[in-house]
Amino acid sequence: MRRSGYFSLLRGCLLLGLAGAARAQFASTGTTTLSVTVAADAGLQVNTATTTMTASGTAFSGSYTGTTSLTYKIRTTSSTGSGTITLKVTSDFSPAGGPSVLSPPTAGDTLTYTCTLTSPGTGCSGSQTASTTSSTSVGTFGAGAKSASGGNTGSVAWTLTNDPSYTTGTYSATVTFTISAT
C-alpha cells in the first residue's frame, strides 16, 4: 500500500512537470493597464545671462537699475500643494572697492528688487532686499497651480544704490534662483 501511494505521488509530479513544459497558447489580442503617478514638479530658466545695471539721471541722482527675466514651469498638488521661487546672492560683488551686498561701504547701500510673475504665480510684495546669507522671495504658488506647457514668465527689477565711494571699475555678483513645488 505504501508503494502504490509512492508511485501515485511520483506519477503526479511527473505529470505536473510535463504540463509546465507544454507550449503557451497565444491569442489574437492582449491588454495591459498603464499606470502613472503625476507628482508636483517645477523648473526654472533664467533668460538674462548677464543683467547689466546702468545709472539713471546725472551726478549720483539715480540708482543703478536692471531687469532679469525668467520663465518657469510648475505643478503643485491639488489640495495642499504650494511652491516658491527664491533668490540668493551666492557670490557678492567683486573685485573689492565697489558695491557689496554683505558689507556695503556706506550704511544704507543696498541691492533691492521688485518682482512680477504671470499667473499662476504671485510676485513678491513690495521691495525686497537681496541677501548673501539667506534666500529671499521672488514669488509663491498655491495649491493646484499649473503653468502653461510652454512656461510662464516673470522678472526681477534690480536697484543698487549709486554711492560716490565706489571705486571706478566693473563689478559683478552671482545670483542663484531656486524654484520648488509640493
C-alpha distance (Angstrom), angle and dihedral (degrees) to the residues before:
residue distance angle dihedral
M1 . . .
R2 3.72 . .
R3 3.71 90.2 .
S4 3.79 94.1 54.5
G5 3.86 90.9 51.7
Y6 3.79 89.0 50.9
F7 3.81 92.4 52.3
S8 3.80 91.4 46.0
L9 3.79 89.7 53.6
L10 3.81 91.4 46.5
R11 3.80 91.4 48.4
G12 3.85 90.7 49.5
C13 3.80 92.3 52.1
L14 3.79 91.1 47.9
L15 3.80 91.7 51.7
L16 3.81 91.7 48.8
G17 3.78 90.5 51.0
L18 3.79 91.8 51.3
A19 3.81 91.8 46.6
G20 3.82 90.0 56.2
A21 3.79 90.5 52.7
A22 3.82 92.3 55.5
R23 3.82 115.7 110.0
A24 3.80 118.9 -99.7
Q25 3.77 117.1 -113.3
F26 3.83 115.9 -118.9
A27 3.80 122.2 -146.1
S28 3.80 127.8 -154.0
T29 3.85 92.2 -117.0
G30 3.79 138.0 31.4
T31 3.78 137.8 -179.8
T32 3.77 140.2 -148.9
T33 3.76 133.4 -174.4
L34 3.80 116.2 -126.3
S35 3.76 116.8 -148.7
V36 3.80 127.0 -171.9
T37 3.78 131.9 175.4
V38 3.80 111.9 -149.4
A39 3.79 108.5 -154.5
A40 3.77 133.8 -168.6
D41 3.79 108.7 -84.8
A42 3.80 140.9 171.6
G43 3.79 139.4 -173.1
L44 3.78 134.7 -178.4
Q45 3.80 136.3 -162.4
V46 3.81 120.9 -168.5
N47 3.80 102.9 -146.8
T48 3.80 97.3 -167.8
A49 3.82 108.3 69.1
T50 3.81 92.0 -175.0
T51 3.78 122.1 19.7
T52 3.79 108.9 -155.1
M53 3.78 112.7 -152.6
T54 3.79 118.0 -154.2
A55 3.79 132.5 -173.3
S56 3.75 119.1 -114.7
G57 3.79 123.2 -152.4
T58 3.78 124.9 16.7
A59 3.80 136.9 -71.7
F60 3.81 98.6 8.1
S61 3.80 93.0 -46.3
G62 3.79 93.6 126.1
S63 3.78 137.3 40.1
Y64 3.80 126.5 -119.8
T65 3.81 110.5 -94.1
G66 3.79 137.6 -175.6
T67 3.79 140.5 154.0
T68 3.81 131.3 -127.7
S69 3.81 116.2 -159.9
L70 3.80 125.5 -156.1
T71 3.78 142.1 179.0
Y72 3.79 122.7 -144.2
K73 3.79 138.9 -171.7
I74 3.78 121.2 -161.2
R75 3.80 143.1 168.5
T76 3.80 119.6 -178.3
T77 3.79 128.9 -170.7
S78 3.81 112.2 -84.6
S79 3.79 102.1 -122.7
T80 3.80 108.8 21.7
G81 3.78 106.0 11.7
S82 3.76 129.7 122.9
G83 3.77 139.5 168.7
T84 3.78 142.8 -161.6
I85 3.77 142.7 -162.2
T86 3.78 114.1 -153.1
L87 3.78 136.9 172.7
K88 3.78 135.3 -153.0
V89 3.80 131.8 -174.9
T90 3.81 97.1 -121.3
S91 3.80 95.5 177.3
D92 3.82 118.5 30.7
F93 3.81 122.6 -136.3
S94 3.78 113.7 -68.0
P95 2.94 150.5 -128.3
A96 3.80 101.9 42.9
G97 3.79 120.3 -102.4
G98 3.80 98.6 56.4
P99 3.77 135.5 72.7
S100 3.79 120.0 -30.9
V101 3.79 132.0 -169.1
L102 3.81 95.3 -162.3
S103 3.82 99.3 38.0
P104 3.81 111.1 16.2
P105 3.83 114.0 -163.9
T106 3.81 90.7 -128.5
A107 3.80 125.7 35.8
G108 3.77 109.4 -105.8
D109 3.83 96.0 30.3
T110 3.79 104.1 132.8
L111 3.75 143.1 169.1
T112 3.80 104.8 -136.9
Y113 3.78 133.8 171.6
T114 3.75 145.3 -173.2
C115 3.78 122.6 -150.5
T116 3.76 140.9 -155.9
L117 3.79 131.2 -166.6
T118 3.77 128.6 -174.9
S119 3.80 115.7 -124.6
P120 3.01 134.4 -45.8
G121 3.82 84.7 40.4
T122 3.76 126.9 68.3
G123 3.81 115.8 -144.4
C124 3.78 123.0 -132.1
S125 3.76 117.1 -75.3
G126 3.81 114.7 -110.0
S127 3.78 126.3 -35.5
Q128 3.82 117.6 -19.8
T129 3.81 127.0 -160.3
A130 3.80 113.9 -131.2
S131 3.80 117.2 -128.7
T132 3.79 139.6 -161.1
T133 3.81 92.4 -157.7
S134 3.80 103.5 50.0
S135 3.78 140.7 19.3
T136 3.79 117.3 -102.3
S137 3.79 129.6 -156.1
V138 3.79 126.3 -89.5
G139 3.80 96.6 164.3
T140 3.78 149.0 -30.1
F141 3.81 138.0 -135.6
G142 3.78 129.9 -154.2
A143 3.78 133.3 -143.2
G144 3.80 114.8 -56.7
A145 3.82 94.8 16.3
K146 3.82 112.9 164.2
S147 3.79 124.5 -180.0
A148 3.79 124.7 -151.1
S149 3.81 113.4 -85.3
G150 3.82 89.4 -111.1
G151 3.80 91.2 48.5
N152 3.78 134.4 -108.8
T153 3.79 127.9 -99.7
G154 3.75 138.0 -119.5
S155 3.77 140.9 164.0
V156 3.78 142.4 -154.1
A157 3.82 116.7 -145.1
W158 3.83 109.4 -155.3
T159 3.80 128.7 -153.3
L160 3.82 122.9 -172.1
T161 3.79 123.7 -175.7
N162 3.82 112.8 -109.0
D163 3.82 99.8 -134.9
P164 3.84 119.1 -178.0
S165 3.83 89.0 -144.3
Y166 3.83 91.2 72.0
T167 3.80 113.0 107.9
T168 3.81 112.1 -122.6
G169 3.80 114.6 -99.1
T170 3.78 143.3 83.3
Y171 3.79 117.4 -65.1
S172 3.77 130.8 -174.1
A173 3.79 137.5 -169.9
T174 3.81 130.9 -173.4
V175 3.79 120.4 -126.6
T176 3.81 119.5 -167.1
F177 3.82 119.0 -155.0
T178 3.81 120.3 -157.4
I179 3.82 129.8 -168.8
S180 3.80 125.9 -167.4
A181 3.80 137.6 174.9
T182 3.80 136.3 -169.5
